[in-house]
Amino acid sequence: MIFLNLKTYKEATGKRAIKLLSFLKKIKSKIKIIPIAQATDIYRIKKELGIEVWAQHLDPIDEGRATGYISAFSLKQAGASGVLINHSEHKLEKKAIIFVIKKAKENSLKTLLVGHTKEMVLNFDKLPIDFLAYEDERLIATETSILETQASIIKDLAQKLKHPLIVGAGIKSGEDVKNALLCGVKGVLIASHFVKAKSPKKMVKELISSFSPQ
């Protein structure tokens, strides 16, 4: 799997998000590619491209009197299939994470929960989620891939976890994907290096080709 976090970059907002992701409609691959978009762009992406799209965040609230917050119900109505939870740029307390997972399930949203340390990831493995990600926040958007410095940790996690492991932070090449797969992970989470790539399409094709032949 390849998760593409668009963050709030101008290049990945509004009409530019459609332009950035339009090539995904034409890619023929069994490798699942899922953009993770801003709440304001989910409906547009789903309607204009017809591809699966996830949300970047979900607030721990019930629908009703919660002005300015993002509810699970609103994300589902917009066309989201899942949600990213506890990214390092939008962290939640443990109690809030548990509530958010509950609301996501109530609205049939899949969940990708991010842990920022080995211990956190192991602890999160007890929760009723769909996917579990490990990202060392110190490496996010850097030129140093997490696979270069923490391969042994990632391999250990992949062996111990009951949930599929996704890795992120500094992922930018097919070589990173190959190394991740050798460690036993099921997919990668990419953001800045995708959005800022000279050719996002070429980059994604390289990533896809690095998975086992389909």
N, C-alpha and C positions, 0 to 999 in steps of 0.2 A: 504494500500500500504506500501511496505517496500523498501526504497531507500538505497542502499549499496554503500557509497562513499569509493572508494579504495585508495584515496589520492595518494601519490607517494611512499608508502611503498615498500620495496624490495619484501616482501611476496606477493605483489599484482601487480607485474610488469612482463611483458613478459610471458614466459612459466609458471611462478609461478601464474600469474593471471588466466590462464586456469585451473591449478590444484586447485586453491582456489574456483573457481566458477563452476567447473564441476558438482557438485552435484545438481545444480539448474535445470539441464535438466531432472532430475528424480523426482523432487518434483511435486506432484499432489495437486494443491490447487487453489482456485479461488482468493486468495490473490496475487496481482501482486507484483513481486519481481524484482527490476530494479537495476543492478549494474551501478555505475557511474565511468567510467574509464578514465585513461590518454589518450590523443589523439593518442599516439603511439600504444596503445593496442586495440583500438576500432575495427579495421579491423580484427585482430587476434581473438578476442572474438566472433565477429559476424560470422566469417567463420568457426571456429573450434567448437563452441558450439551452434550456431544458436539461441541464446537467445537475447532478447531486451537489448540494452546497450545505455547508455547516456554518454555525455561528461561532463567533470568537469569544463570547461570554454570555452568561446568564446570571441575573441577580437573584439572590435568595429571598424572593418575595412571593406572596400569593397575589393573584390577580385582584385588582380593585383600587384601593387608595394608595398608590405608590407612584406618584408623578415622577417622570424622568427615568424610571428604572426599566430594565428589559425583562419581560416575563417569558416563561417557557411557552405559554399559550400563544403569545404574539409571534414568537419565532416559528412555531409550527404552522401558524396561519400564513406566515410570510413565505413558507416553502422550505424551511430548513429541515434537514434529515437528522442532524446531530449538533452537538455543541462541544467546544473546547472549554475545559474547566481548569482554573488555577494556573494559567500561564504566568510566568514570572513578572510580566508587565501588568497583570491584573489578578493579584493573589487574593485568596479567600481564606478565612479561618476554617478550621476543621469542622466546626458546627455548621457553618454556612455551606461548606462543600457537601456535607451529608444532605442538607435540605435541598440544595440545587440538584443533586442526583435524583432525589425523590421527585421533584417537580419535572425533571427531564423525562423520567420514566412514565409519569402520569400523562405526559403529552407525546409519548412514543418517539422521543428524541434519543438517538444514540449518544454515548458519552466517551470522550477522550480526556482523561484526567492526567494532569502533568505533575510530576514530582521533581524536585530540584536537587535532591540528594539521594543516595542509595537507600538510606534509612527511611526516608519519606516514601519512596516508591514501594518498598517492602511493606510499609504500614498501609498504604493505599490499596494494596493488593487484596485486602480483606473486604473492600467495599464493592457493592453491586454495580459495577461499571462494565463497559464494553471493551475499551482499550486503555492501556496505561502507558504514559510516555515518561521518558527520563530526559531532562534537559538541564545541563549545568549552566545556570544563568550567566556565569562569568564568560562563557564562550559564545553566547548568542550574538549573531551578526559580526563575528570575528572571522579571521582567515584560518583559525585553528579549529579543525573538526574535533568533536568529542571522541571520535573513533581513534584519533591520533594519540590521545592522552589517557583515555579511560576504557580501552577495549576489554581489559580484564574485569572491570566492574560490570560492564554491559553484559559480558558473557555470563558472569555469575548471576546477574539478575534474570537473564533469559532462562536460565536453568531452574531458578527457584520460583518464578512467578507463575500463577495459574492463568493470568490474563495475558493476551498478546502484547508484546512489548514494542513500542515505537520509540525511536530515538531522534533527538534534534540537537541543535546548537552547532553552528559552523558547517553544517552539511551543505556541500556545494558541487559534488561531482559524482560520476559513476563509480569511481574508486571508493568513495565514502560509502556508497550503497553496498558495494561488494563486501567491504569490511564489516558493515553492519550485519549483513546476512550471514557471514561467517561466524559472527558472535551469537547468532540465533534469534535476531529480532525479526519482526514481521513487517516492518515498514519504517519510513522516515518522515520527519516533520521539518519542512523547509519554509523560510519566510523571506528575509531580506535578500538572500542570494538569488532567489527566484525572481522577485519583483524587480530588482535592480540589474538583472542579467542583461547583457547586450542582446541576447536572443533567448527569451524565456522558453520558447517552443523548442529550440535546439537543446536547451538544458534538460527539459523534461524528457525528451526523447533519449538523451544519454542516460538519464536515471532509469528509465524503463528498460533499456537494453542491458542494464547491469543486473537486473533480476534474472532468475533462471529462465531459459528459453521457453516461450509460451507456444 
